[in-house]
Amino acid sequence: MSIAFELPRALEAHEPPEARGTARDDVALVVSRGRTGRDDAISHHRFGDLPGLLWPGDLLVVNNSGTLPSAVPVTDELSVHFSTAMPDGTWLAELRFGSVAGTVPYRGGAEGDSFLLPGGALLRLVRRFSGRLWHARLSTAVVPYLIRHGRPIRYSYVRRSWPTAAYQTVFATVPGSAEMPSAGRPFSTEVVTRLVSRGVTIAPITLHTGVSSLEDDEEPYPEPFDVPPATARLVGLTRASGGRVIAVGTTVVRALETAALGGTGARPASGWTSHVVTPETGVRIVDGLLTGLHEPRSSHLRMLAAFAAEDLLGRCYAAAAERAYRWHEFGDVHLLLP
């Protein structure tokens, strides 16, 4: 599924909203409602309006994964992005060619190749995982190494480097993501307090995102996740009492819907998920979704089509572009309600 639109560079968020003189919770919010009439299916708000858009008894499920500074320079023109820790002790890693301001996948490299990294660490390519990703081993513990020598992954539309703190959400308590679970970024302690005061419950899952800038129409690859028993129980209670389960981010949808596979409702689960949510698979236990604005041909758009008709999504994206919403991880957000 693909929404036909072009993304002008003027609509790309080049920096966090704080750098534009506003608070992180002062981004724009477009709301689409799948079951309402055509005239009022789309409305426009600020993110601070979110508590008033949800009902007492609703449940927001958030991703508590923290962002690692996963990019490490190899040479002036080559860098490595650490993506995902694997059960066999290797890490999925991607070699990128170009300057830090704009890179493309590096198609070179062979099994057994080694690269000397800052601080004297040695990275060895073990075997290919996909066209872009390698199983690789580092000569030292990866997470402490990244905290000392890494920097956040950024792409050409982000014009300068930002500290790792700019890539963290208020829910980040479990480090492990290569890229920020960005749907949670606009939340502030003030917004969270107002949500709780209204009677909206918040519960966590963990899904460590890998290198999420999928290219060449790639499918998402397996990622580690955990839906704890308390969260599964709250999902079940919310649905049983008539509340809505709202996922904060596509990662949360993937985790919750994976946990529900093969069952009749929410269940605790952990492990690895290869599940891809599409209109064909549908959604079992997630009623709504808060997410960013996604690029044309993004695999995430297929997930959105499991929540809303393609016509509504197309009109929503057209309205967002007309009102100069900003795209990408530092941009504005979209709330899809039933």
C-alpha positions as CSV (number, residue, x, y, z in Angstrom):
1,M,0.0,0.0,0.0
2,S,1.4,3.4,-0.9
3,I,-0.1,6.9,-0.5
4,A,0.8,8.9,-3.6
5,F,2.5,12.1,-2.5
6,E,5.8,13.9,-2.8
7,L,7.6,15.0,0.3
8,P,9.1,18.5,-0.3
9,R,12.3,19.2,1.6
10,A,10.6,22.2,3.2
11,L,8.4,19.8,5.1
12,E,11.3,17.9,6.7
13,A,12.0,18.6,10.3
14,H,15.7,19.5,10.3
15,E,16.1,19.9,14.1
16,P,14.2,19.2,17.3
17,P,11.3,21.6,18.1
18,E,13.3,23.0,21.1
19,A,15.8,24.3,18.6
20,R,13.0,26.2,16.8
21,G,12.1,27.9,20.1
22,T,9.2,25.7,21.1
23,A,8.7,22.9,23.7
24,R,9.0,19.2,22.7
25,D,5.2,18.9,23.4
26,D,4.3,21.9,21.1
27,V,4.3,20.0,17.8
28,A,1.3,19.8,15.6
29,L,-1.1,16.9,15.9
30,V,-3.5,15.7,13.1
31,V,-6.3,13.4,14.2
32,S,-8.1,11.0,11.8
33,R,-11.2,9.1,12.9
34,G,-12.0,6.0,11.0
35,R,-15.7,5.6,11.9
36,T,-17.0,9.1,11.7
37,G,-18.6,11.0,8.8
38,R,-16.5,12.4,6.0
39,D,-16.8,16.1,7.1
40,D,-15.3,15.7,10.5
41,A,-13.0,12.7,10.0
42,I,-9.8,14.9,10.2
43,S,-9.1,17.6,12.7
44,H,-6.0,19.6,13.6
45,H,-4.5,20.3,17.1
46,R,-1.4,20.8,19.1
47,F,0.1,17.8,20.9
48,G,-0.8,19.4,24.3
49,D,-4.4,18.8,23.4
50,L,-3.9,15.0,23.6
51,P,-5.5,14.5,27.1
52,G,-8.7,16.1,25.9
53,L,-8.8,13.9,22.8
54,L,-8.7,10.6,24.8
55,W,-11.3,9.2,27.1
56,P,-11.0,8.3,30.8
57,G,-10.4,4.6,30.8
58,D,-8.3,4.6,27.7
59,L,-4.9,3.0,27.8
60,L,-1.8,4.4,26.2
61,V,0.9,1.8,25.6
62,V,4.4,3.2,25.2
63,N,7.8,1.9,24.3
64,N,10.3,2.3,27.1
65,S,13.4,1.5,25.0
66,G,16.2,4.1,25.2
67,T,18.2,5.2,22.2
68,L,21.9,4.3,22.0
69,P,24.4,6.5,20.2
70,S,24.7,3.8,17.6
71,A,26.8,5.4,14.8
72,V,30.6,5.1,14.9
73,P,33.0,6.6,12.4
74,V,35.5,4.2,10.7
75,T,37.2,6.7,8.3
76,D,36.3,10.1,7.0
77,E,34.0,8.5,4.5
78,L,32.9,5.3,6.2
79,S,30.9,4.7,9.3
80,V,29.2,1.8,11.0
81,H,25.7,1.8,12.5
82,F,25.1,-0.8,15.2
83,S,21.6,-2.1,14.9
84,T,20.5,-5.0,17.0
85,A,22.1,-7.4,19.6
86,M,21.7,-11.0,18.4
87,P,21.3,-14.1,20.6
88,D,24.6,-15.6,19.4
89,G,26.6,-12.5,20.6
90,T,26.9,-10.8,17.3
91,W,25.4,-7.5,16.4
92,L,23.6,-6.6,13.3
93,A,25.5,-3.7,11.8
94,E,25.4,-1.6,8.7
95,L,28.3,0.0,6.9
96,R,27.5,3.5,5.5
97,F,29.5,5.5,3.0
98,G,29.7,9.3,2.8
99,S,29.9,12.1,5.2
100,V,28.0,12.2,8.5
101,A,25.6,14.7,7.0
102,G,24.4,12.3,4.3
103,T,25.3,8.6,3.8
104,V,24.2,5.7,1.7
105,P,24.6,1.9,2.3
106,Y,28.1,0.7,1.6
107,R,27.9,-2.3,-0.6
108,G,31.5,-3.4,-0.1
109,G,32.9,-5.6,2.6
110,A,33.4,-9.4,2.8
111,E,33.2,-12.1,5.5
112,G,36.2,-11.8,7.8
113,D,37.0,-8.1,7.0
114,S,38.0,-6.2,10.0
115,F,37.8,-2.4,10.7
116,L,39.7,-0.5,13.4
117,L,37.3,1.8,15.3
118,P,38.0,4.8,17.6
119,G,39.5,3.7,20.9
120,G,41.3,0.8,19.4
121,A,38.2,-1.5,19.1
122,L,38.2,-4.0,16.2
123,L,35.0,-4.8,14.3
124,R,34.9,-8.0,12.3
125,L,32.3,-8.9,9.7
126,V,31.1,-12.5,10.3
127,R,28.4,-13.1,7.7
128,R,25.7,-11.2,5.8
129,F,22.3,-11.0,7.3
130,S,20.7,-9.0,4.5
131,G,21.6,-6.8,1.6
132,R,22.6,-4.0,3.9
133,L,23.2,-5.7,7.3
134,W,26.0,-7.9,8.6
135,H,26.4,-10.1,11.6
136,A,29.5,-8.5,13.2
137,R,31.6,-8.9,16.3
138,L,33.2,-6.1,18.3
139,S,36.4,-6.8,20.3
140,T,34.8,-5.2,23.4
141,A,31.3,-4.9,25.0
142,V,29.2,-3.0,22.5
143,V,26.9,-0.9,24.7
144,P,29.6,0.7,27.0
145,Y,31.7,1.2,23.8
146,L,28.8,3.1,22.1
147,I,28.1,5.2,25.1
148,R,31.8,6.3,25.1
149,H,32.5,6.6,21.3
150,G,29.2,6.6,19.5
151,R,26.9,9.3,18.3
152,P,23.2,9.2,17.4
153,I,22.3,8.0,13.9
154,R,21.2,10.9,11.8
155,Y,20.3,11.4,8.2
156,S,20.8,14.1,5.6
157,Y,17.7,16.1,6.5
158,V,19.1,16.7,10.1
159,R,21.7,19.3,9.3
160,R,23.8,19.2,12.4
161,S,24.5,16.8,15.2
162,W,22.4,16.7,18.4
163,P,23.2,15.1,21.7
164,T,21.8,11.7,22.6
165,A,19.4,13.4,25.0
166,A,17.6,14.9,22.0
167,Y,16.8,11.3,20.8
168,Q,15.4,10.1,24.1
169,T,11.7,10.0,25.1
170,V,10.5,10.6,28.6
171,F,9.7,6.9,28.8
172,A,13.2,5.7,28.0
173,T,14.4,3.4,30.8
174,V,15.8,0.4,29.0
175,P,18.7,1.3,26.6
176,G,18.8,-0.7,23.3
177,S,17.4,1.0,20.3
178,A,19.5,2.0,17.3
179,E,17.0,4.7,16.4
180,M,14.5,6.6,18.6
181,P,11.0,5.2,19.1
182,S,10.0,8.7,17.9
183,A,6.2,8.7,18.4
184,G,6.9,9.1,22.1
185,R,9.1,12.1,21.7
186,P,6.5,14.8,22.1
187,F,5.4,13.6,25.5
188,S,6.5,15.8,28.4
189,T,6.1,15.3,32.1
190,E,3.3,17.9,32.0
191,V,1.3,16.1,29.3
192,V,1.8,12.8,31.1
193,T,0.5,14.3,34.4
194,R,-2.6,15.7,32.6
195,L,-3.2,12.3,31.0
196,V,-3.1,10.5,34.3
197,S,-5.2,13.1,36.0
198,R,-7.9,12.7,33.3
199,G,-8.0,8.9,33.9
200,V,-5.9,7.7,31.0
201,T,-3.6,4.8,32.0
202,I,-0.1,4.5,30.7
203,A,1.7,1.1,30.4
204,P,5.1,0.1,28.9
205,I,6.3,-2.5,26.5
206,T,9.9,-2.8,25.3
207,L,10.9,-3.2,21.6
208,H,14.4,-2.3,20.7
209,T,14.3,-0.7,17.2
210,G,17.0,-1.6,14.7
211,V,18.1,0.6,11.8
212,S,14.7,1.7,10.8
213,S,15.5,3.7,7.7
214,L,14.3,0.8,5.5
215,E,15.4,1.4,1.9
216,D,14.5,-0.2,-1.4
217,D,11.1,-1.3,-0.2
218,E,12.6,-3.6,2.5
219,E,10.5,-5.4,5.0
220,P,11.1,-4.8,8.7
221,Y,13.4,-7.5,10.1
222,P,13.2,-9.3,13.4
223,E,13.5,-7.2,16.6
224,P,13.6,-8.1,20.3
225,F,10.5,-7.3,22.3
226,D,8.9,-7.8,25.7
227,V,5.2,-7.3,26.7
228,P,5.2,-7.7,30.5
229,P,2.4,-9.4,32.4
230,A,1.2,-6.1,34.0
231,T,0.8,-4.5,30.6
232,A,-0.9,-7.5,29.1
233,R,-3.3,-7.5,32.0
234,L,-4.1,-3.8,31.6
235,V,-4.8,-4.3,27.9
236,G,-7.3,-7.0,28.7
237,L,-9.0,-5.0,31.5
238,T,-9.2,-1.9,29.2
239,R,-10.9,-3.8,26.4
240,A,-13.2,-5.6,28.8
241,S,-14.4,-2.3,30.3
242,G,-15.0,-0.5,27.0
243,G,-11.8,1.6,26.9
244,R,-9.5,1.9,23.9
245,V,-6.0,0.6,23.6
246,I,-3.9,3.3,21.9
247,A,-0.4,2.4,20.8
248,V,2.3,5.1,20.9
249,G,4.3,4.2,17.9
250,T,4.4,1.4,15.3
251,T,6.8,-0.5,17.5
252,V,4.2,-0.8,20.2
253,V,1.7,-2.1,17.6
254,R,4.2,-4.7,16.5
255,A,4.9,-5.9,20.0
256,L,1.3,-6.1,21.2
257,E,0.0,-7.7,18.0
258,T,2.8,-10.3,18.1
259,A,1.9,-11.1,21.7
260,A,-1.7,-11.6,20.6
261,L,-0.9,-14.1,17.8
262,G,-2.4,-17.5,18.2
263,G,-4.6,-16.4,21.1
264,T,-7.9,-14.7,21.9
265,G,-6.5,-11.6,23.6
266,A,-3.6,-9.8,25.2
267,R,-0.9,-12.0,26.6
268,P,2.5,-11.5,28.1
269,A,5.2,-12.4,25.7
270,S,8.9,-11.8,24.9
271,G,11.4,-12.9,22.3
272,W,11.8,-11.9,18.7
273,T,9.1,-10.6,16.4
274,S,9.0,-10.9,12.6
275,H,5.4,-10.0,12.5
276,V,4.4,-7.3,10.0
277,V,1.0,-5.6,10.5
278,T,-0.8,-4.9,7.3
279,P,-4.4,-4.5,6.2
280,E,-4.4,-8.2,5.4
281,T,-3.3,-9.2,8.9
282,G,-5.4,-6.6,10.6
283,V,-5.1,-5.7,14.3
284,R,-6.5,-7.8,17.1
285,I,-6.1,-5.8,20.3
286,V,-4.9,-2.3,19.3
287,D,-7.7,0.2,18.7
288,G,-5.7,3.4,17.8
289,L,-2.3,4.6,17.0
290,L,-0.2,7.7,17.7
291,T,2.6,7.9,15.2
292,G,4.8,10.2,13.1
293,L,4.3,11.2,9.5
294,H,5.8,8.6,7.3
295,E,7.5,8.9,3.9
296,P,6.0,7.7,0.6
297,R,6.4,4.0,0.0
298,S,7.4,3.5,3.7
299,S,6.4,0.0,5.1
300,H,4.9,1.9,8.0
301,L,2.1,3.2,5.8
302,R,0.9,-0.4,5.3
303,M,0.5,-0.7,9.1
304,L,-1.5,2.6,9.1
305,A,-3.8,1.1,6.5
306,A,-4.7,-1.6,9.1
307,F,-6.3,1.2,11.2
308,A,-7.8,3.5,8.5
309,A,-9.0,3.3,4.9
310,E,-6.6,4.3,2.3
311,D,-8.9,7.2,1.2
312,L,-8.9,8.7,4.7
313,L,-5.1,8.3,5.0
314,G,-4.6,10.0,1.7
315,R,-6.8,12.9,2.7
316,C,-5.1,13.1,6.1
317,Y,-1.6,13.3,4.5
318,A,-2.8,15.9,2.0
319,A,-4.2,18.0,4.8
320,A,-0.9,17.7,6.8
321,A,1.1,18.7,3.7
322,E,-1.2,21.7,3.0
323,R,-0.8,22.9,6.6
324,A,3.0,22.5,6.4
325,Y,3.3,19.7,9.0
326,R,6.8,18.5,9.5
327,W,8.0,14.9,8.8
328,H,10.6,12.6,10.4
329,E,11.6,12.0,14.0
330,F,11.7,15.6,15.1
331,G,8.4,16.4,13.3
332,D,4.7,16.4,14.0
333,V,2.4,13.5,14.8
334,H,-0.7,11.7,13.7
335,L,-3.4,10.2,16.0
336,L,-5.5,7.5,14.3
337,L,-8.6,6.9,16.3
338,P,-11.4,4.3,15.6
